[in-house]
């Protein structure tokens, strides 16, 4: 097993079912939701299995 020292790309997507609110009003809400998620997420633990080559 060989360890990779490079970054592991992670794609994050934020969605809403609210299709009536204008984008300029919804974007700050979605940004806040993503920021709150990232404040609690442990992306290192999530990406760890992908950082190793087998």
Backbone as CSV, one residue per row, in Angstrom:
resi,resn,N_x,N_y,N_z,CA_x,CA_y,CA_z,C_x,C_y,C_z
1,UNK,0.844,-1.176,0.000,0.000,0.000,0.000,0.893,1.244,0.000
2,UNK,0.625,2.180,-0.881,1.430,3.380,-0.990,0.565,4.590,-0.676
3,UNK,1.061,5.482,0.144,0.318,6.674,0.532,0.505,7.777,-0.506
4,UNK,-0.572,8.428,-0.843,-0.531,9.573,-1.751,-0.453,10.850,-0.917
5,UNK,0.452,11.740,-1.267,0.630,12.975,-0.497,-0.157,14.143,-1.083
6,UNK,-0.764,13.957,-2.220,-1.476,15.048,-2.880,-2.862,15.282,-2.298
7,UNK,-3.477,16.391,-2.661,-4.822,16.690,-2.179,-5.856,15.741,-2.791
8,UNK,-6.921,15.519,-2.075,-8.025,14.697,-2.555,-9.190,15.633,-2.837
9,UNK,-9.616,15.739,-4.108,-10.727,16.642,-4.425,-12.029,16.144,-3.802
10,UNK,-12.797,17.068,-3.277,-14.099,16.754,-2.690,-15.107,17.719,-3.293
11,UNK,-16.172,17.186,-3.867,-17.225,18.001,-4.460,-18.374,18.086,-3.472
12,UNK,-18.797,19.298,-3.167,-19.928,19.503,-2.271,-21.046,20.176,-3.053
13,UNK,-22.240,19.699,-2.828,-23.397,20.245,-3.541,-24.466,20.591,-2.514
14,UNK,-25.041,21.775,-2.658,-26.107,22.229,-1.769,-27.360,22.384,-2.612
15,UNK,-28.442,21.802,-2.164,-29.692,21.841,-2.916,-30.833,22.355,-2.053
16,UNK,-31.888,22.778,-2.732,-33.118,23.154,-2.055,-34.296,22.729,-2.926
17,UNK,-35.417,22.485,-2.297,-36.631,22.175,-3.048,-37.448,23.434,-3.296
18,UNK,-37.005,24.552,-2.749,-37.694,25.837,-2.902,-37.362,26.427,-4.273
19,UNK,-38.287,26.322,-5.191,-38.060,26.856,-6.534,-38.728,28.213,-6.738
20,UNK,-39.370,28.716,-5.705,-40.087,29.990,-5.828,-39.262,31.192,-5.361
21,UNK,-38.303,30.963,-4.493,-37.483,32.057,-3.971,-36.441,32.452,-5.007
22,UNK,-36.297,33.751,-5.259,-35.298,34.205,-6.236,-33.875,33.779,-5.831
23,UNK,-33.053,33.531,-6.837,-31.689,33.052,-6.619,-30.909,33.991,-5.709
24,UNK,-31.041,35.284,-5.914,-30.273,36.239,-5.100,-30.655,36.195,-3.624
25,UNK,-31.848,35.704,-3.305,-32.237,35.526,-1.904,-31.846,34.144,-1.392
26,UNK,-31.861,33.163,-2.270,-31.576,31.785,-1.848,-30.085,31.539,-1.674
27,UNK,-29.252,32.149,-2.501,-27.814,31.876,-2.446,-27.224,32.097,-1.049
28,UNK,-27.519,33.207,-0.351,-26.955,33.365,1.007,-27.416,32.272,1.977
29,UNK,-28.635,31.791,1.808,-29.135,30.716,2.677,-28.371,29.418,2.426
30,UNK,-28.161,29.120,1.145,-27.428,27.899,0.810,-25.967,28.007,1.222
31,UNK,-25.383,29.202,1.057,-24.007,29.427,1.516,-23.896,29.204,3.019
32,UNK,-24.882,29.701,3.765,-24.875,29.537,5.223,-25.021,28.062,5.606
33,UNK,-25.873,27.331,4.880,-26.049,25.902,5.162,-24.750,25.136,4.890
34,UNK,-24.067,25.470,3.804,-22.809,24.807,3.485,-21.734,25.153,4.515
35,UNK,-21.678,26.405,4.920,-20.709,26.829,5.930,-20.950,26.093,7.248
36,UNK,-22.208,25.950,7.640,-22.536,25.233,8.877,-22.131,23.764,8.761
37,UNK,-22.394,23.164,7.607,-22.006,21.772,7.399,-20.499,21.608,7.494
38,UNK,-19.760,22.478,6.805,-18.298,22.376,6.817,-17.714,22.627,8.205
39,UNK,-18.412,23.388,9.035,-17.961,23.631,10.392,-17.994,22.385,11.250
40,UNK,-18.811,21.414,10.857,-18.948,20.184,11.638,-18.396,18.952,10.922
41,UNK,-18.191,19.057,9.631,-17.750,17.895,8.844,-16.281,17.583,9.116
42,UNK,-15.959,16.332,9.030,-14.576,15.880,9.158,-14.158,15.345,7.789
43,UNK,-13.836,16.278,6.890,-13.528,15.894,5.518,-12.273,15.041,5.428
44,UNK,-11.344,15.229,6.332,-10.149,14.396,6.334,-10.492,12.936,6.524
45,UNK,-11.422,12.658,7.437,-11.853,11.280,7.662,-12.612,10.738,6.457
46,UNK,-13.392,11.595,5.819,-14.183,11.189,4.656,-13.291,10.871,3.471
47,UNK,-12.279,11.687,3.252,-11.418,11.534,2.082,-10.277,10.544,2.302
48,UNK,-10.006,10.154,3.532,-8.847,9.305,3.833,-8.772,8.043,2.979
49,UNK,-9.864,7.284,2.814,-9.735,6.059,2.010,-9.318,6.331,0.566
50,UNK,-9.588,7.518,0.058,-9.247,7.855,-1.327,-7.852,8.412,-1.466
51,UNK,-7.187,8.667,-0.372,-5.845,9.212,-0.400,-4.770,8.136,-0.458
52,UNK,-5.177,6.882,-0.460,-4.230,5.763,-0.490,-4.416,4.975,-1.776
53,UNK,-3.327,4.639,-2.408,-3.373,3.802,-3.609,-3.137,2.357,-3.201
54,UNK,-3.855,1.491,-3.808,-3.678,0.063,-3.509,-3.026,-0.639,-4.666
